[in-house]
């Protein structure tokens, strides 16, 4: 089903970030080709940093959150800037956040709040590209999402896809594979994770309805017969053997229980499901944790509605902050309780912040010159607030950093040199994050 709820002020209409029941063909026959293309393009970087994390869960706040009312409140600022919320103490002395996020206050000792990030693009589309790719957008090149880069550079794990997304971010404008090609596009989640029955599946790695593994085996035998005949007449045996290898890898994913089990949220205790929140966003976060447990490298979940030009404080206090507070804190605490946070990064961000000055509609408008993001686990320092903004939240005052700096730090923690050179499909060399630099003070 598709939603026609407007996601932001630029007229972008989002689909429900969990799309239900899209049709699929004989998926097992297209996946080997994807895997083959993926490996044909693979190139390993040299002199990589020590790996501190294996996986990333990105929590995307679509629309541009008013982080001045969340992570970087200004209670001493003049009226018309300081906002309606009070800063509340966390379990880390000196770090205070919004009073409407009491659960995040209890896990503040497990996170880094980066309060001095900024850029210069106050428009939803290109700002989203910048934040999700770590590269400032340009008309000359379409940069790949961080998940696509992870899918390319890190070795795959048996039986699971590399990059899974619960959302077409801005209808696919961001979150895609860019110059790396479609082999590195995310596997999109379909289905409904809330309620009593879970029907999640990933398009492209599960068999169509009424198409059994026995049917797949028969088709595999048929394909093997054609391949055998083909080998006798084709001189390029390496190509055929290579295709066989990727066909086997595709069959391994299709036959594996890992992904199917990860989406079966009924295996979780009801208490755990309720802890995350029974709405779609909460259950998607729980599924993301289970996917990472199964070996998926990069998972993106998303919640929209942050484009609050009017009634910002009502939306934040009644809906946005309580929902994020519940789910994000549950994800971080659950990863920690299971011993997974050391090897899993959680990154929570939107495309930009909101104006310090409150408008006539009791809202805040687009503002890219200062914003906050949250990072946790996998090599990030814990119980730490990085950087400051000036007294009115207009711009960074100390430790200013850009989106590509944060992305560089994430990849450093994954053991990937941010200056690794990749190539487009035409062989053009591209530096992973040309302008980005690792933020050493964020490292544990």
N, C-alpha and C positions, 0 to 999 in steps of 0.2 A: 504494500500500500504506500502511497506517496502523500506527503504532507505539503500543504500549501501555506504553512505558517512562514511569514517573512522572517528571515534570520537576521538581517541587518538593514541599515538605512539606505544602502545603495541598491535596494531592490532585489537582492539575491534571495531566491526562495530555495530552502533546503529540503531535501528528501528526509524522511525519517532516517536517523543515522543507523538504524537497523532495518534493512529492507527485506521484505518477506517474500520468499518463494519465487525468485526469478528463475526462469527456465534455463536449463543447461542441456547441452548436447551430449555426445559421447565424450565425457570429460577426460577419460583416461587416455584418449588418443591425442589430445592437444597438449597435455601436460608434459609428455616427453620432449616435445619440440621446444617448449618453454625452458625446460631444464638444459637442453642441448645448447640453446642460444645463450643461456646464462653462463655456461661453462666456456663457450667459445670466446666470450668477452672478458673472462676473468683475468685479472692481473694482480699479483701480490706486490705490496709495497715493501720497501726495505727499511731497516733501522727503525722498526716500530717500537713505541714505548711499551713498558710492562703493562700487561692487561690487568685491570682491577675489577672489571665487570664483564658479564657475558650477554646481558640482555637489557633492553630499555622498554619502559612503558611510558608513552607520552600521553598526558592528559591535556586535551586541547580545549580551551575556553573560547569558543567561536563568537566573534562580535567585538572583542576588545574589552576586557574587564577593567573596572575602575579600581585599580590596585591601590590607589591612594585611600580607598575606603576598606581595604582588605589587609595588606601587608605593610603599609607605610603611611599610617595615619598621621595627620598634622593637627593635633589638638590645640596647639598654641598659635595656629595661623588665624588670620582675620576671618570674621564672619563672611560667608560667601565662598570660602575655600575649605575651611576645616571639616565640613561635613557633619552628619547627624550622629555618627557612631563614636563610642568611647573606645580608646585602646585598652586592651585587657592584658594582664600578665600571662606569660606562658611558663612552662616548667624550666625555662632557661632564663636566669637573671639578666635583665636588661633588654630582652626581646619581647616586644609587645605587638599584638595583632588585634584585629577587629573583635569586639565583644560577641559578634555573631558567629564566631568560629571557635567555640570552646573545646571541641574535640581536637582540632589542629593544635591548639595551645598545649594539649597534653602529649603531643608527639613532636613538639618543637625541638627537642633534644636529638631528633633523628633527621633533621632537615637543614638545608641552607636556604636562606631567603636572599635573593640577589636584588637589591633595591636600587641599583644604579645603572640598569640597562636602558639604552635609548637607541633610537634611530630617527630617520627623517622622512618616513613614508606614512602619512596619516590616512591612507586609503586601504580599505579592507583587503582587496585582492592582492596587490603587490606586497603589502605588509605581511600577509599570511604566507606568501611564497618566501619572503625573507626569513621569517621566523621558523618555518618548517624545513627549509633547506640549508640555512646558515649562509646563504649567499644573496647579496643584493640583486634583485631581479634586473634583467637586461633584455631588450628585444632581440639581441643577437644569439641568445642561448637559453634553453630551458633547463634549469638546474634540477637535479633529482632530489627527492625528499630524503631526509636522513635515513629513514627505514630502507629505502632502495639502495642507498650506499652501503648500509650494513649488510643487506642481502647479497651485494656483490663482493664485498671485501672479506667478510668472515666466512669460515668454512661452514657448510650446511650440516645440520644434525639429522641423523636418520629418521625418516618417517614423519617429519613435520615440515611445513613451509617456513621460510625465513622471516617473512614480513607479513603481518596480518593487520588489517584495519577495520574498525567498526564504523568508519565514516568516510564518505566521499567528501573530503574537505573542500568547501566551496565548489561542489559539483565536479570535483576532479581537477580543478585548477591548481591545487596544491596537493601534496601527498603522493604524487605520482613519480614515475621513474625518469622523467626528463631525458637528458642526452644519453642515458645509459640504455634506453630502449625498453620495450615492453616486457622483456624477460625479467626485469626487476620491479615490475609493478606489484603493488600489494595484493594479497589474496583478500577479497572483500567478504565480510561476514554478512550472512543473511539469516533471518529468523527473529524470533522474539524470546528474549531471555527472562522476562518477568512472568509472574504468575506461577501456578503450580507445575505447569508442564514446560519443559525447555525444548526448543526446536532449533537451536543454533546449528549452522553449518557454514563451511567456507566454500564459496563458489570456486570450482575448478579442482578440488581435491577430494570430493566425495562423489560416489556413484549416483547417477540419476535414480529416481524411484523405479522399483521393479527391475533394476539392472544389478544382478547378483555378482558376487566374486567368481562364481562358476562361469557366468557369462563372460566376465572379463578374462578368465583363464582361457576360454575357448577362442575368444578374439585374439588373445595373445598368441595362442598356438597358430591361428590363421596368419597373423602378422609374421610370425617366425618362419612359416612356410614361404611366404612371399620374399622375406629377407634372404632365405637360403637360395632361392632361385636368382634373386638379384645379385647375390655375391658371385655367382658363377659367371656372370656376364659383366659385372662392374669392376673396373680396375682399381677404383679408389676404395680399397678395403678398409682403410682407416676411418673414412667417413661412416661406413656402415657399422663398423664395430663401435664407433663412438655413439651412434644413434642407439645401438643396442644397450649401451651402458645407461643412457638417459631414460630409455624406456623402462629398464629395470628399476631405476631410481623412482620413476613415476609410479610404477606398480607398488613399490615399497610404501610410498606415501598413501596411495589409495587403500592398500591392505592394512596399513598400520592402525592400531587401536588408539594411538597416542592423541591424535587430534580429535577423534570422535569422543573419546573419554573426557578430554579437556572441556568440551562443550556440554557435557552432561552434568549440569549444575545440581541435579537431584542427588548426586553423590555427596554433596556437601551437607553438613548439618544445617537444619533450618535456622539455628541460631547464627551461624556464619553468614548465611544468605541475608538474614535480616540486618546483620551488622553493617553490611555493605549498602543496604537499601534495596527494597524490592522493585523499585522502578527500573526502567531500562538502563539508565546510566550506572546505577549501582551494580546491577547484575553483569553488565559489560565489564566493569572493573574486576569483578570476581572471575569472570571468564578469562580476562587478560592475565590475571595471576596464574590461573590453571594452564594457560597456553605457555607462559614462560616456564612453568614447572615441567611441561612436556618437552621443552627445548626450543620454542620459537624465540627468535632473536629480538624482534622489534614488534611491538603492538601499539596501535593508536586507538584511543577512545576519545569521545568528544561529547561536550554538552554546550548547546547554544543559548542564546538569549541575553548575551552580555552587552549588546549594543544599546545601552540605556541613555538615550538622549532626553528622556523624560522619566520622572519618578524613579530615579536611580536608587534612592534609599529604601523606598518601598519594595522594589524588586529584589534588592540585595538582602534586606532583612527578612523578608517573608519566603523567598524562594531560592535565589541564587546561592547566597553564602551558606545557608543551612544544608542544601543539597550537596554542595562541594565539600563542606566541612565533614559531613557524615561519611561520604564515599572515599575521599582522598585520605582521611585519617585512618579509615578501616583498611585501605590498601597498604599504606605504609606500615601500620601496626601488624597486619597479618603477615606481610613479607618478613618483618623483623622477627615475629614469633616463630616463624618456620625456618629461620636461619637463611633466608633468601635475599635479604636486603643488602648484604655485603657484596653480592654478585649481580644485583639488579638495580638499575637506575630508574627513578621515577622523575619525570620532568613535566611540570605543570606550567603552561604559558598560554597567552593569547597573542593576537597580532599587534596590539599596542595598548596603551593605557587610556585614561580619560582626562579631560582638562581639569586642572586644579580649580579653576573658577566654575562655580555652579551656575547653570544657565537659568533663564526665566521659567523653564518648565520643571525645575527641581531635578534637573539631570546634568550629566556631564557629556561633553562632546569628544571627538577624536583627539588624541594627544600622544604623539610618538616620542616626544622629547624626554620623557621620563616614564618608567614603568618598573614593575617588579615581576619576577618569576620565582618559582620554587623548584629546588632540586634535592633529591634524597638518594642515599645508598650508593653502592658501586664505585667508591673512590671519592665521593664528595665529603667534605668536612661536615660534621654534625653539630647541631646547636649553634649555628653561626649565621649572622646577618652580614652580608657583604655590601659595602658601599653605603652612601647616604645621598639624599637629595637635599636641596636647599630648604629653607624654612617654610616655603609655600608649595613645595613639591614640584616646582617648575622644571628643574633640570638636575642632573647629578651634581653633587658637591664634592664627593670623594669616590675614588675607585670606579670611574665611569667605564662602562664596557658595552660592546655592541653584540647583536645576535650571533655574529660569526665567532666572537670570542667564546660565548657560551657553548656553541656547537663544537668548536675546537676542543673545549674542555671535555665535553661528553665523549668525543671520539678518542681523545687521549686516554680516558678511563677504559675505553673498549680495547685499548692496545693498538689503535690505528693512528699513525702520524697524520696530523691535520694537513700537512704539506704533501701527502701522498698524491702522486700524479695518476689520474684516471684518463680514459680516452673516450671520445665520442664514437659513434658507430662508423664515422668516416676516418677515424684515426687521429683526430685532433687532440693534443694533450691538454688536459684541464687540471689545475691544482684543486684539491678537494675544498679547502677553504683558503682562498688566496690572501684575504685580508685578516683572517682570524688569528688570534694568539691564545694559547692556553692561559687561563687565569690561575696562577700558581696558588694564590691564597684560598681558592676554593677546594684545593686538594687535601684529602685527609693525610 
